[in-house]
Amino acid sequence: MSKSETLNELRTILAGMFDARYEGAKAVRFANVQGFADGYMRALCDLGVTSEKELVALVNEERRAAAQRADMPTASSLPPGPIVPHFA
């Protein structure tokens, strides 16, 4: 696995973790995903694949992206549109 593939995999893991957090996942699920992400990042550092500074930047990017996704309105949070007379 190349460095870029490894970091893309980490991005996927982090996105899932932050999405779970913003969706209000149960503590057990969030802790499981967080532990997996922490272990993955630790292994990357221990193997010399990446530095802690690179990981901090990557985690920051993914946290911001997840926050933006969480702030986007969903169909259920939008107000209903006007009633169309011929369907009422």
C-alpha positions as CSV (number, residue, x, y, z in Angstrom):
1,M,0.0,0.0,0.0
2,S,1.4,3.4,-0.9
3,K,1.4,6.4,1.4
4,S,-1.4,8.1,-0.5
5,E,-3.6,5.0,-0.4
6,T,-2.9,4.7,3.4
7,L,-3.8,8.3,4.0
8,N,-6.9,8.1,1.9
9,E,-7.9,5.1,4.0
10,L,-7.3,7.1,7.1
11,R,-9.4,9.9,5.7
12,T,-12.3,7.5,5.2
13,I,-11.9,6.2,8.8
14,L,-11.8,9.7,10.2
15,A,-14.8,10.8,8.1
16,G,-16.8,8.0,9.5
17,M,-15.7,8.8,13.1
18,F,-16.6,12.5,12.8
19,D,-19.9,11.8,11.0
20,A,-20.8,9.4,13.8
21,R,-20.0,12.1,16.3
22,Y,-22.1,14.8,14.6
23,E,-25.0,12.3,14.1
24,G,-25.1,11.6,17.8
25,A,-24.0,8.0,17.7
26,K,-24.1,6.0,20.8
27,A,-20.9,6.2,22.9
28,V,-20.0,2.6,22.3
29,R,-20.0,3.0,18.5
30,F,-18.1,6.2,18.7
31,A,-15.5,4.8,21.1
32,N,-15.0,1.8,18.8
33,V,-14.4,3.9,15.7
34,Q,-12.2,6.4,17.6
35,G,-10.1,3.6,19.0
36,F,-9.6,2.1,15.5
37,A,-8.6,5.6,14.1
38,D,-6.2,6.2,17.0
39,G,-4.6,2.8,16.5
40,Y,-4.3,3.3,12.8
41,M,-2.6,6.7,13.2
42,R,-0.3,5.3,15.9
43,A,0.8,2.5,13.5
44,L,1.4,5.0,10.7
45,C,3.7,7.0,13.0
46,D,5.5,3.9,14.4
47,L,6.1,2.6,10.9
48,G,7.5,6.0,9.7
49,V,4.8,6.4,7.0
50,T,3.8,9.9,8.2
51,S,4.7,12.4,10.9
52,E,2.6,13.6,13.8
53,K,2.4,17.0,12.2
54,E,1.0,15.6,8.9
55,L,-1.6,13.6,10.9
56,V,-2.7,16.7,12.9
57,A,-3.2,18.6,9.6
58,L,-5.2,15.6,8.1
59,V,-7.4,15.2,11.2
60,N,-8.1,19.0,11.1
61,E,-9.1,18.8,7.5
62,E,-11.4,15.9,8.1
63,R,-12.9,17.5,11.2
64,R,-13.8,20.7,9.3
65,A,-15.2,18.7,6.3
66,A,-17.4,16.7,8.7
67,A,-18.6,19.8,10.5
68,Q,-19.6,21.3,7.1
69,R,-21.5,18.2,6.2
70,A,-23.3,18.3,9.5
71,D,-24.3,21.9,9.0
72,M,-25.8,21.3,5.6
73,P,-29.6,21.3,5.7
74,T,-31.3,17.9,5.1
75,A,-34.6,17.5,3.4
76,S,-36.3,16.8,6.8
77,S,-34.9,20.0,8.3
78,L,-36.2,22.3,5.4
79,P,-39.6,24.0,5.8
80,P,-42.3,22.5,3.7
81,G,-43.0,24.2,0.3
82,P,-46.2,25.7,-0.7
83,I,-49.2,23.5,-1.2
84,V,-49.9,22.9,-4.9
85,P,-53.7,23.4,-5.5
86,H,-54.3,20.5,-7.8
87,F,-52.6,18.0,-5.5
88,A,-54.4,19.2,-2.3
